[in-house]
Amino acid sequence: MVNNTSATASTSNAAPSTTPATDVAMVTSTYQDVAQEQAAINALQSEVGTLRAKIAELQAQSANNAGSKHGMLWLVVAIALAAAGFASFTAYQSQNELIKLNSNMASTQQQIQSSVAQVEGKANELRVAAQQFSTLQNDHTAIQQALTSVNQNYQTLGQSVNGIIAAQQQLGATMSNLDATVQAFSERNPNDWLLSESYFLVNNAAAKAIFEQDIKAAVWMLTKADELLVEMQGDEVVALREAISQDIAALNNISLVDLRGLGLTLDRAYDNIDQLVIEGYSDPAKRAAAFVSTNEPSENIADWKENLTKSANDFAQRFVEVRRRNPEAATEFLAPEQDLYLRENIKTRILLAKADLAHGDKEAMQANLNDAIKLVTTYFDPESTVTVNTLEMLNKVAASEVTIATPESLRSAVAFSDFAKAHLLNRGN
C-alpha cells in the first residue's frame, strides 16, 4: 500500500507536457492514481476502525483477564496506534498530492482553454482568409470576363476602323472621279445639255412612232426637241432642226386611226350579245299568236262551206305538213344549252377581234368579225333593234383601217446619232 502511494506521488511530480493533448492525458492519468490512493486510504481507515474495534474488544477482555494478558494488550495497542499513525501520515501526504493535482489540473485547464481559444482564433482567421480568397477569385473571374469583353470590343473596333478606312479610301476615289467629271463638264459647251436633252426626245419620238405607232406623241416630242435648239447657232444644229422638221411633216401626213374608239365599239357590241333575240321569238304578240288556232269552225250556219274547208284542212294537217325551207337558214328552235353556247361563241369572236385590233392584224380581225356577223345574222331576229345596232357596229369595225403606215426610221434620229458620236459621247474621257 505504501509503495503504491509513493509511486503515485512520484508520478504526479513529473513535469507536464507542453502540448494541450499531453496535459489532458497526464491529468486523466493523475486522477486515476488519486482515485486509487483514495481507495487505499479508505481501506486503511476501515482497517483502523477494525483495529479500534479490536482494541475495544481487547480492553473489555483485559478487564476480565488483567493478569497475564496485560502486556500483550499493550503491545497490540502500540501496534494499532503505529498503524493508525502511519495511515494518517499517508492520508495526509495523499491529501497534499491531491491539492497539488487540483492546482495542476486548473493550470492545465487554463492552458487547454487558452490553446482552444488560439485554435478557434486561427480557425476564424482561416475562415476569413478563405472568404477573402473566394472574393478575390470572383473578382479575378469578373476581371477576366471584363478583359475578354474588352478584347472583343477592341477587335470589333478594329474591324470598324478598317471599314471606315476602306470607306474613306473609296470616298476619296469617288471624289477624285467626281472632280474629274466636274472638270470635264466645266470644259464642255454650255449648250451640250440642250443637245443631249433634244437627242433624248428624238430617240423617244422614234420609239413611239415606229414601235408603239403613237404618232401624236412622236410629233409632240419632236416639237419639244426642236424648241430646245431654237437659240443655238451653227450649221450642224441647223441640219438637225431641218431633219426634225421633215420628220414632223412626214408624221403629220400619216392618217391616224382611232384604235381606242374602235375597241370601245367592240365592247358595246359585246355587251349587246346577251340582249339579242332568237329569230321567231322577237315580238310577244307573235309568240302569243303562234299558240292560237285560226281554223276553228264558225257557229253561223251560213258559213257551212268555210267550216267544211277548215275541217278538211285541219284533218289533212294531222297527217302531212308541208313547209318551205331555206337550206341556208338555221334551225328555228334551239335548246337552252345551244343558245348559251351560241352567244359565248359570238363573244369569243369579238374578243379575238379586239386583240387583233390592238396588234394591228387587220386580216385576223376581219376574219373573226365576219364569223360573228354571220352567226348573228343566221340565228337572231333581223328586225330587232338590238340585232341591227350590233351588226352595224361589227360591220363598221370590220371595214375600218387599223394599220398605220409608220416610217421605219426617223431622219432626225439618224442625224442626232451621228452628231452625238462626233461631239457629245466620250468627251470627258
SEZADO-97972 format. One record per residue (C-alpha): x, y, z; residue in one letter; residue number from 1. Coordinates in steps of 0.02 Angstrom, whole numbers. Layout:
! SEZADO-97972
X, Y, Z, a, NUM
...
***
This chain:
! SEZADO-97972
0, 0, 0, m, 1
142, 120, 47, v, 2
238, 78, -110, n, 3
90, 117, -223, n, 4
66, 285, -140, t, 5
245, 335, -162, s, 6
241, 280, -343, a, 7
87, 386, -371, t, 8
168, 536, -289, a, 9
323, 517, -395, s, 10
215, 505, -549, t, 11
120, 662, -500, s, 12
282, 758, -477, n, 13
333, 725, -658, a, 14
345, 878, -770, a, 15
188, 908, -879, p, 16
198, 905, -1066, s, 17
198, 1065, -1161, t, 18
54, 1017, -1278, t, 19
-130, 1026, -1226, p, 20
-162, 846, -1280, a, 21
-18, 783, -1173, t, 22
-79, 887, -1023, d, 23
-253, 815, -1038, v, 24
-183, 637, -1045, a, 25
-74, 670, -892, m, 26
-217, 746, -792, v, 27
-326, 597, -833, t, 28
-188, 476, -776, s, 29
-160, 576, -615, t, 30
-345, 572, -575, y, 31
-342, 384, -595, q, 32
-193, 372, -475, d, 33
-278, 486, -348, v, 34
-433, 380, -357, a, 35
-329, 226, -322, q, 36
-243, 311, -174, e, 37
-409, 372, -107, q, 38
-472, 194, -114, a, 39
-315, 138, -20, a, 40
-343, 273, 114, i, 41
-522, 218, 133, n, 42
-461, 39, 153, a, 43
-335, 95, 288, l, 44
-468, 194, 379, q, 45
-578, 41, 378, s, 46
-431, -61, 447, e, 47
-402, 73, 580, v, 48
-584, 59, 628, g, 49
-568, -127, 634, t, 50
-412, -109, 744, l, 51
-502, 12, 858, r, 52
-643, -111, 873, a, 53
-519, -247, 915, k, 54
-435, -132, 1042, i, 55
-601, -100, 1124, a, 56
-634, -285, 1125, e, 57
-461, -317, 1196, l, 58
-490, -185, 1329, q, 59
-651, -273, 1376, a, 60
-562, -436, 1383, q, 61
-420, -356, 1482, s, 62
-542, -313, 1615, a, 63
-579, -495, 1634, n, 64
-401, -553, 1607, n, 65
-300, -421, 1693, a, 66
-164, -538, 1737, g, 67
-50, -619, 1614, s, 68
-131, -541, 1464, k, 69
-98, -360, 1512, h, 70
69, -349, 1424, g, 71
2, -425, 1263, m, 72
-137, -297, 1262, l, 73
-20, -150, 1268, w, 74
83, -225, 1129, l, 75
-68, -239, 1018, v, 76
-121, -63, 1062, v, 77
50, 2, 1017, a, 78
47, -86, 852, i, 79
-126, -20, 816, a, 80
-77, 157, 860, l, 81
77, 144, 749, a, 82
-27, 81, 606, a, 83
-156, 219, 631, a, 84
-18, 349, 635, g, 85
60, 282, 479, f, 86
-110, 281, 394, a, 87
-143, 459, 450, s, 88
27, 513, 384, f, 89
-5, 425, 220, t, 90
-177, 505, 207, a, 91
-101, 675, 242, y, 92
26, 651, 104, q, 93
-109, 593, -15, s, 94
-213, 745, 30, q, 95
-67, 858, -12, n, 96
-40, 768, -176, e, 97
-224, 788, -215, l, 98
-214, 976, -183, i, 99
-62, 987, -296, k, 100
-151, 887, -430, l, 101
-303, 1001, -418, n, 102
-193, 1154, -440, s, 103
-103, 1070, -586, n, 104
-270, 1022, -663, m, 105
-334, 1202, -651, a, 106
-174, 1264, -731, s, 107
-188, 1132, -866, t, 108
-371, 1178, -898, q, 109
-321, 1359, -916, q, 110
-186, 1308, -1039, q, 111
-311, 1199, -1132, i, 112
-438, 1343, -1140, q, 113
-302, 1461, -1198, s, 114
-248, 1335, -1332, s, 115
-429, 1308, -1386, v, 116
-454, 1497, -1396, a, 117
-296, 1512, -1500, q, 118
-354, 1369, -1613, v, 119
-526, 1450, -1633, e, 120
-443, 1617, -1671, g, 121
-334, 1534, -1803, k, 122
-489, 1446, -1872, a, 123
-582, 1612, -1882, n, 124
-432, 1691, -1966, e, 125
-426, 1546, -2090, l, 126
-614, 1563, -2121, r, 127
-597, 1750, -2153, v, 128
-448, 1717, -2265, a, 129
-548, 1585, -2360, a, 130
-690, 1709, -2385, q, 131
-566, 1841, -2443, q, 132
-488, 1713, -2560, f, 133
-661, 1668, -2631, s, 134
-697, 1853, -2654, t, 135
-530, 1875, -2740, l, 136
-569, 1726, -2853, q, 137
-737, 1803, -2900, n, 138
-654, 1970, -2932, d, 139
-522, 1882, -3036, h, 140
-658, 1794, -3139, t, 141
-751, 1958, -3164, a, 142
-589, 2043, -3216, i, 143
-554, 1903, -3340, q, 144
-729, 1919, -3413, q, 145
-708, 2107, -3424, a, 146
-541, 2083, -3511, l, 147
-622, 1961, -3634, t, 148
-761, 2085, -3670, s, 149
-633, 2224, -3691, v, 150
-535, 2116, -3813, n, 151
-692, 2079, -3913, q, 152
-738, 2263, -3915, n, 153
-562, 2304, -3968, y, 154
-572, 2179, -4111, q, 155
-743, 2248, -4162, t, 156
-675, 2424, -4152, l, 157
-528, 2372, -4258, g, 158
-644, 2300, -4389, q, 159
-749, 2459, -4385, s, 160
-593, 2564, -4403, v, 161
-538, 2458, -4551, n, 162
-710, 2477, -4629, g, 163
-703, 2666, -4602, i, 164
-530, 2673, -4679, i, 165
-590, 2573, -4830, a, 166
-744, 2684, -4844, a, 167
-634, 2838, -4835, q, 168
-523, 2768, -4971, q, 169
-674, 2728, -5079, q, 170
-745, 2901, -5044, l, 171
-580, 2977, -5093, g, 172
-582, 2880, -5257, a, 173
-763, 2932, -5286, t, 174
-720, 3113, -5252, m, 175
-575, 3101, -5373, s, 176
-690, 3032, -5507, n, 177
-819, 3165, -5467, l, 178
-688, 3301, -5480, d, 179
-633, 3232, -5647, a, 180
-813, 3226, -5706, t, 181
-846, 3404, -5646, v, 182
-687, 3461, -5731, q, 183
-743, 3376, -5891, a, 184
-915, 3458, -5880, f, 185
-836, 3627, -5847, s, 186
-738, 3608, -6008, e, 187
-894, 3567, -6109, r, 188
-1001, 3684, -6209, n, 189
-1143, 3759, -6104, p, 190
-1266, 3707, -6239, n, 191
-1218, 3524, -6230, d, 192
-1356, 3483, -6105, w, 193
-1484, 3558, -6225, l, 194
-1417, 3450, -6364, l, 195
-1419, 3296, -6251, s, 196
-1599, 3326, -6197, e, 197
-1651, 3355, -6378, s, 198
-1563, 3194, -6426, y, 199
-1660, 3102, -6289, f, 200
-1827, 3170, -6352, l, 201
-1789, 3123, -6532, v, 202
-1747, 2943, -6483, n, 203
-1909, 2928, -6383, n, 204
-2007, 3000, -6529, a, 205
-1934, 2867, -6644, a, 206
-1983, 2730, -6521, a, 207
-2160, 2798, -6506, k, 208
-2185, 2814, -6694, a, 209
-2107, 2651, -6751, i, 210
-2145, 2526, -6612, f, 211
-2298, 2596, -6523, e, 212
-2375, 2683, -6676, q, 213
-2417, 2833, -6567, d, 214
-2400, 2971, -6698, i, 215
-2466, 3112, -6589, k, 216
-2340, 3078, -6450, a, 217
-2198, 3066, -6577, a, 218
-2245, 3234, -6655, v, 219
-2254, 3315, -6483, w, 220
-2080, 3252, -6435, m, 221
-2004, 3309, -6599, l, 222
-2082, 3481, -6574, t, 223
-2007, 3495, -6398, k, 224
-1837, 3439, -6465, a, 225
-1842, 3574, -6597, d, 226
-1888, 3707, -6467, e, 227
-1731, 3666, -6367, l, 228
-1623, 3705, -6521, l, 229
-1704, 3871, -6566, v, 230
-1575, 3984, -6485, e, 231
-1424, 3883, -6542, m, 232
-1322, 3928, -6695, q, 233
-1211, 3826, -6809, g, 234
-1227, 3729, -6970, d, 235
-1240, 3561, -6882, e, 236
-1380, 3621, -6768, v, 237
-1473, 3692, -6919, v, 238
-1456, 3523, -7005, a, 239
-1529, 3437, -6852, l, 240
-1677, 3556, -6847, r, 241
-1708, 3528, -7032, e, 242
-1713, 3339, -7006, a, 243
-1834, 3362, -6860, i, 244
-1946, 3474, -6968, s, 245
-1951, 3342, -7107, q, 246
-1998, 3205, -6982, d, 247
-2138, 3312, -6909, i, 248
-2210, 3343, -7082, a, 249
-2199, 3159, -7129, a, 250
-2287, 3104, -6970, l, 251
-2425, 3233, -6990, n, 252
-2462, 3163, -7163, n, 253
-2500, 2991, -7090, i, 254
-2686, 2959, -7069, s, 255
-2724, 2921, -6889, l, 256
-2831, 2777, -6833, v, 257
-2938, 2787, -6676, d, 258
-2893, 2616, -6609, l, 259
-2965, 2655, -6439, r, 260
-3130, 2710, -6513, g, 261
-3140, 2551, -6617, l, 262
-3105, 2449, -6461, g, 263
-3246, 2537, -6368, l, 264
-3362, 2499, -6513, t, 265
-3320, 2315, -6499, l, 266
-3354, 2324, -6312, d, 267
-3530, 2392, -6344, r, 268
-3563, 2255, -6472, a, 269
-3501, 2127, -6345, y, 270
-3625, 2191, -6216, d, 271
-3771, 2178, -6341, n, 272
-3745, 1991, -6372, i, 273
-3841, 1942, -6214, d, 274
-3989, 2051, -6271, q, 275
-4007, 1976, -6444, l, 276
-4172, 1884, -6479, v, 277
-4180, 1717, -6569, i, 278
-4270, 1731, -6736, e, 279
-4458, 1691, -6723, g, 280
-4475, 1749, -6543, y, 281
-4443, 1934, -6558, s, 282
-4621, 2001, -6544, d, 283
-4727, 1949, -6391, p, 284
-4888, 1965, -6497, a, 285
-4818, 1844, -6624, k, 286
-4768, 1724, -6488, r, 287
-4945, 1728, -6417, a, 288
-5025, 1712, -6589, a, 289
-4922, 1557, -6626, a, 290
-5022, 1461, -6495, f, 291
-5196, 1522, -6556, v, 292
-5285, 1412, -6686, s, 293
-5362, 1509, -6832, t, 294
-5451, 1359, -6908, n, 295
-5592, 1345, -6782, e, 296
-5766, 1320, -6869, p, 297
-5890, 1463, -6861, s, 298
-6055, 1446, -6767, e, 299
-6151, 1527, -6910, n, 300
-6244, 1401, -7021, i, 301
-6219, 1510, -7172, a, 302
-6032, 1478, -7159, d, 303
-6050, 1291, -7184, w, 304
-5938, 1291, -7337, k, 305
-5797, 1380, -7247, e, 306
-5819, 1272, -7095, n, 307
-5807, 1117, -7204, l, 308
-5649, 1179, -7286, t, 309
-5570, 1219, -7119, k, 310
-5612, 1048, -7050, s, 311
-5539, 963, -7203, a, 312
-5379, 1065, -7193, n, 313
-5362, 1030, -7009, d, 314
-5386, 844, -7040, f, 315
-5256, 845, -7178, a, 316
-5128, 937, -7072, q, 317
-5134, 799, -6943, r, 318
-5052, 680, -7069, f, 319
-4940, 784, -7180, v, 320
-4861, 955, -7151, e, 321
-4776, 1042, -7297, v, 322
-4661, 1190, -7264, r, 323
-4544, 1289, -7372, r, 324
-4368, 1288, -7300, r, 325
-4218, 1395, -7341, n, 326
-4071, 1275, -7349, p, 327
-3953, 1410, -7283, e, 328
-4064, 1454, -7136, a, 329
-4026, 1379, -6965, a, 330
-4147, 1276, -6863, t, 331
-4276, 1392, -6789, e, 332
-4286, 1306, -6621, f, 333
-4130, 1295, -6510, l, 334
-4107, 1210, -6343, a, 335
-4058, 1322, -6194, p, 336
-3883, 1248, -6193, e, 337
-3863, 1283, -6379, q, 338
-3922, 1462, -6354, d, 339
-3790, 1489, -6218, l, 340
-3651, 1410, -6321, y, 341
-3702, 1515, -6472, l, 342
-3690, 1680, -6377, r, 343
-3524, 1633, -6295, e, 344
-3453, 1586, -6466, n, 345
-3500, 1757, -6535, i, 346
-3423, 1844, -6383, k, 347
-3262, 1745, -6406, t, 348
-3251, 1802, -6588, r, 349
-3272, 1983, -6535, i, 350
-3135, 1968, -6403, l, 351
-3016, 1890, -6528, l, 352
-3054, 2031, -6650, a, 353
-3014, 2159, -6514, k, 354
-2846, 2076, -6480, a, 355
-2807, 2078, -6666, d, 356
-2854, 2263, -6669, l, 357
-2727, 2300, -6531, a, 358
-2591, 2209, -6628, h, 359
-2637, 2292, -6793, g, 360
-2679, 2125, -6877, d, 361
-2818, 2180, -6993, k, 362
-2844, 2013, -7082, e, 363
-2865, 1912, -6922, a, 364
-2981, 2045, -6851, m, 365
-3092, 2045, -7006, q, 366
-3100, 1854, -7007, a, 367
-3160, 1848, -6826, n, 368
-3285, 1990, -6852, l, 369
-3355, 1907, -7010, n, 370
-3385, 1746, -6912, d, 371
-3475, 1844, -6776, a, 372
-3581, 1938, -6905, i, 373
-3629, 1775, -6991, k, 374
-3686, 1696, -6827, l, 375
-3789, 1849, -6777, v, 376
-3871, 1859, -6949, t, 377
-3912, 1673, -6954, t, 378
-3985, 1642, -6782, y, 379
-4057, 1807, -6720, f, 380
-4206, 1912, -6773, d, 381
-4152, 2034, -6911, p, 382
-4295, 2153, -6871, e, 383
-4241, 2177, -6689, s, 384
-4164, 2345, -6649, t, 385
-4028, 2263, -6544, v, 386
-3982, 2149, -6690, t, 387
-3975, 2295, -6812, v, 388
-3864, 2401, -6697, n, 389
-3749, 2256, -6660, t, 390
-3724, 2213, -6843, l, 391
-3695, 2396, -6884, e, 392
-3555, 2411, -6753, m, 393
-3473, 2248, -6807, l, 394
-3478, 2297, -6992, n, 395
-3408, 2469, -6952, k, 396
-3257, 2400, -6860, v, 397
-3229, 2265, -6992, a, 398
-3223, 2396, -7129, a, 399
-3106, 2513, -7032, s, 400
-2921, 2532, -7067, e, 401
-2820, 2475, -6916, v, 402
-2642, 2481, -6983, t, 403
-2537, 2639, -6982, i, 404
-2403, 2666, -7114, a, 405
-2268, 2717, -6991, t, 406
-2092, 2750, -7055, p, 407
-1954, 2626, -7024, e, 408
-1841, 2762, -6952, s, 409
-1834, 2950, -6922, l, 410
-1708, 3060, -7010, r, 411
-1682, 3165, -6854, s, 412
-1639, 3010, -6751, a, 413
-1504, 2958, -6875, v, 414
-1435, 3136, -6885, a, 415
-1430, 3153, -6696, f, 416
-1343, 2985, -6679, s, 417
-1203, 3041, -6795, d, 418
-1191, 3210, -6707, f, 419
-1182, 3129, -6535, a, 420
-1043, 3011, -6586, k, 421
-942, 3158, -6652, a, 422
-974, 3290, -6516, h, 423
-1065, 3227, -6361, l, 424
-1012, 3050, -6319, l, 425
-846, 3013, -6232, n, 426
-799, 3196, -6221, r, 427
-749, 3181, -6039, g, 428
-625, 3039, -6071, n, 429
***
